[in-house]
């Protein structure tokens, strides 16, 4: 029997410890995925949250959620997390008095990174996760990948790691058809545990906040993304920075001429803030930074239209019926926009001309877009419910063993 495995008596005598991985408090999309997981877990009886420490998961904010702190250590190819789960029971009981648990104590993992597995990211991260998935499988515990993008997987090493994940994860929810093809390329045939389902933050409701700025009249929200001009994601991205800033500034000037106040929404942190400031120097914009992700969603929901380079910024708009233009740096954007019937408004070649033309098109078609958005948003929210029902059934199967 695996070192991780808990006997039935021990497991039934305490709450179910659920670790949510890949989330954080600084990136609003990652925060929304954490909140969506917590909302879905409310249906289950007697669960408690586990989070691992990280630079964007500081202790005070983890503690506000009542989260257990997971004892883990992973640096590049050195991963001691599994070994720490083998600490003697007496020592683990002492650690629990301080709010600390090990991998052995965790009953379920929900992996909600959004987009972290593919050739854009370090291979070691994928391989470490594959080993973790196998450890949980051997322990009879479910490791579940929440809806996210995957791939591509070009190397034999990345395909082998992904193959281990596919074969040993309890569920792998894939967010878009392109990602599904990348996953399919790693195995001879997909098991029924791999399922296509849309992003699962769509049903989250925004709420009002006193932090909202007072805006007189209709406004447009522009949501930049520093990843679009990051060397980490694109070899020539820095060379595109001027073009990117000029495109957003041109959009802002166009919208001001059309009678809208223009607000730049910082959807992540300091790097997005610097990008917003560069745009604001070229156009009459106000920069908005709201920390509460549900307040950000509510704010975006009050906009007349949105231009977003942030994936969840676009979802925040579309899920509330606000027409949106998405500027894309990954395959995940077009698939998401197509889910809402807005595939024609996913702009892959960004320039001042292409963006202002797309805004003119949206303005001309916005009345026809409203019922399409409402219908598709309702359909996607229903698919979210179906996803959770399947997840609950899988957990029931594992916990009944």
N, C-alpha and C positions, 0 to 999 in steps of 0.2 A: 504494500500500500504506500502511496506517495507521502512524503513528508508534509505536503500541504494539506492532506485530507483531514477533515474534522469528522469525528464520529457523530452519528445521528443525535445522540443525547446532548452532546455539547452544542451542536448546531441549533437544535430546537429550543434550547434554554436561553438563548440570547437573540437580540435583534439581528436581522440580516444586514451585514456590512457590505455596502455597495460603493466601490471606488469608481469615480468618474475621471477619466484620463483625457488629456489633450485640451482641457479648458483653461481659462484664465480670466482675470478681472480687467485687464487693460484693453484688450481687443474686444470691441462690443459684440462682434459675431461670436467669438468664443464664449463670452459671458452669456449671450443668449442661448447658446447650446447647453451650457450648464443649467440655466434656468428651465429650459425645455425638459432636460433629464429629470430635474427635481419635480417638475409638475407631473410628469408621467409616473414617477415613483410614488406619488401620493396615493395612487390607486392600490398600491401594495401595503399590506399591514406590517408594521414593526420593522421598518428599514432605517438604517443610519448611514450617513454620508462619510466617505473616506476621500481625502485629497492628499496628494503628494506635494511637498514644498517646492517652490520655484520662484524665480525673480518676479514673475507676474502673478504669483499666488502667495502673497505675503501672509504671515501668520494671523495678523489681526483680522483680516477679511475672511480667512478660512474659519477662524474661531466664531465670527458672527453668524456663520451658517451652521454652527454646532458640529463641524466636521472633525472626525478623527484624523490625526496626522500620521501618514504612512512613513515608516522608516524605510527609505530606499536610497540607493546610490548607483548612479549610472553616469559615466563619463566616457564618451566615445566607445572604445571596445571593451571597457571595464564595466561590468554590470554585476554588482554584488547584491542586488535586490532579492534574488532567489535564495542566496546564502543567508541573508539576514532573517529570512523566514524560518530558518532552521535553528534559531536561538533556543536555548532550553526554555521549557514552559514556565519555570519559576521566574526567569528574567523577563519573559514576555508579559507575565502578569504584573510585574513591577512597572514595566513600560506603560501598560494600559492605565495605571493610576495617573500618569502624566499625559494621558490622551493620545498615546502613541501605539500604533498597531503595526504588524508586519504583514508581508504578503500572505503568510499562512493564515492570518486572521480574516482576510478578505474573502467574502463568499461569491461576489459577482463583480466583474469589471465591465463598465460601459465605456467604450473608447469613442470619444467625440471630437477628434482632432479637426474634422472638417476637410482638410486636404494636407496630408503629411506623408503619404506613402506613394512613392514614384521616383523616377530618375532625377527629379529636381532636388530631391532631399538626400541627405547622407545615407548610403547603403547600410551603415552600421545601425542606424535607428530602426530601419525595417527588420534587420536580422535580430536585434535585441527584442523587438516586439514579437517576432515569430517564436523565439524561444520562450517568451513569457506566455504566449497563447498555448504552446505545447505543455508547459508546466500546469496550467490551469486545466487543460483537457485531461492530463494524467491524474489530476486530483479530483476529477469529476465535477469541476466547477465551471460555470458558463463565462466565457469571454465573448462579449458582443460588440461588434463594430456598429455604432450608430450611423445613420445616413451621412455619407461623405464621398468625396471624389477620390479616385485612385488612378495611378499610372502616369505615364507609360512605364513599362518594365522591359527594358531592352536587353539587359545583361542576363546571363545564365544565373548569376548569383541572386539578382533581385527576383527573378522568376521563381527560383527555388525557395526563397524566403516567403514569397507571397503564396506559393503552393502549400507550404506548411500552415500558413494562416488559414487558407481556404479549407484545408482538410481538418483542422483542429478547432476552429472557432465555432461557438454555438450558433452564431448568426453573423452574417456580413451583409449589412444594408448598403447598397451602392446607389449613389444619388443621381446618376445620369447614364444614358446609354453609351456614351464614349468610354466612361470609366468601366462600364460593364464589359465592353469589348477588351479593354486592357486586362481585366481580371480573367476573362475567358482564355486569353492567350497564355496563361500560366498553367493551365490544366487541360487534360483531355476532355473532361466533361464537368460541368458545374453541378455541385450538389444543390438540393433544394434549400439549403441553409443560406445560399447567396440570393439576395432578393433586391430587385429594383424598386426604390421608393424615394420620393422627393425629400427635400430638406425638411427637417422636423421642427423648425422654429416658426413656421408659417402661422400656426394657431395661437402663438403667444399674443396676449393683449397688452398694448401699451397703456401707460397710465399718466395722468397729468402730473406736473411738478411745478413747484414755485420757482424752479430754476429757468423756466421758459422765459425767453426774452419777449417783450411786448412789441408786436409787429402790427403796424397799421396797414391793412390791406392784404392782398394776396402776395404770397412769396414762393420762390423756387429754392429748393435745397440742392446744393452741389456737394458731392461727397468724394473727395480725392482719395487716392490710395498710393502711399509711398512705395509699395511693392512694385508698382508699374515702372518706377525709375530706380529700382534697386539692382545693384550688380549681382546680388545673390540669385535673382530670378532671371535676369537677362544680361547677356554679355555686353550688349550695346545700350543698356537702359539709360545710363547717365547721359549719353549723347542725345537721348530723346527727351531729357528733362525740360529743356527750353520749349520744345514743341508741345509737350504735355501742358506746361503752365500756360503757354499762349492759347492753346485750345480751350482750356477752362475759362481763361480770362475773356476770350471772344464770346463764349457762351454766356458768361455773366453780363457782358455789355449788351448783348442781344436781348437778354431777358429784361434788363433794366429799361431798354427802349420799348419793350412790349408792355411795360407798366408793372413789373414784378419787383419787389424787394428780393435781393439775392443774398442767401446765407450759406456760407461754407461750413459744413458740418464735419468736425473732427471726430471720426469714427474709431480712432485707435489711440494714438499717443503723440509723443514728441516729434517723431519723423513725419507724421501726417500734419502736425501743427506747423512745421517749417514749410511744408508744401502749401498749406493754406495761406500762410503769410506771403509767399512768393506770388500766388495768384492775386491776393488782395492788393498787392502793390500795383497791379495792372488794371484793376477793375473795382468799381464801387461795391464792395462786399463787406459784410460783417461776418466774423468768425465765431461759431458757436461750439462750445465744448460742454457737454452734459455727461456726467459720469454714470448715472443710472441708465443701464441699457434699455429698460422698458420706458423710461422717460424719453430717451432718444427716439424710440420707436413711435411714441405718441406724437412727438414733435414732427417727425417725418410724415406722419399720417395727416398732419394739418397743412402740409404743403400742397400747392396746386400742381406742381410737377417736380420731378427729381432727375438729376444726372448723377449717376453713381459709378465709381470704380471699385467700390467695396461690395462684395457679394451679398452680405447680409444687409447692407444699406439698401440695395435694390429690392431684396425680399421684404424689408420693412415697408417700403413704399407699395409694392405691388400687392402684398397681402392685405393692404388696407384700401385698395382701389385707387391708389395714386399713380398716374401714368409715369413711367420711368424709362430713361435711356441708360443702358449699361455700357460702359467701355470695358473691353475684355482684355485680359492677359493670360487666360487659361480656358481650356475647353469647358470648364464647369459653368462659365457665364452663359454661353449660348443655350446650353441645355436648360438651365434654370429659367431664362427668359422665355424659351419655347414652352416650358411647362405652363406659363401664365398666358400663352398666346401672344407673346411680345417678341418673338424671335427676330422680327425685322428691325427691332430697336436695340439690338446688340451690336455695338460698333467695334469692329476688330482693328480697323485702320484709323486711328485717331489723328485728326488734324483740326485746325480752326475751321476750315471749310467743311469737312465732313460732319463735325459736331453741330455747327450752326444750321447746316442743311437738315440734319436729322431733327433738330428742335423745330424747325419750320414744318416739317412733315408731321411731327407729333401734334403741333398746334392745329393743323388742318384736320387731323383725324381723331382728336381727343374725344369727341362726342360718341363716335362709334366704338372707341376703346373701352369706355366705362362698363357696359354690360358684359363684354368679353372678360375683363378683369374680374368682375364680381363672380361670374360663373366659374372661371378657372380657379380662383382662390377657394371657393367653396368645395370644389372637387379635390383640390390638393389637401385641404384640411381633413376631408373624409379619408384620404389615403394615409394621412398621419395617424388617424384613429385606428385604421386597419393595421398599420405597422405596430402600434403599441399593443394591440390585441394579440398579434403574433408573438411579440416579445414576452408578454405575460404567460402565454401558453408554453413557451420554451422554458421560462423560469420554473413554472409549475412542474414540468417534466424533470428537470434537473433536481429540484428540491424534493421531489417524491422518491428519489433513489435511496 
